[in-house]
């Protein structure tokens, strides 16, 4: 979606998983961050 609208920046919310939960549920923010060429701001909500 971000690539389709030619966004300048992406802001995403993180829910605070750490350690084992990241392993089980995946690291979505990390994957998204590496796929994009624009700045990504991660806000812990």
Secondary structure, DSSP 8 states (H G I E B T S, - for coil): -TTTTT-SEEEEEE----THHHHHH--HHHHHHHH-SSEEEEEE-
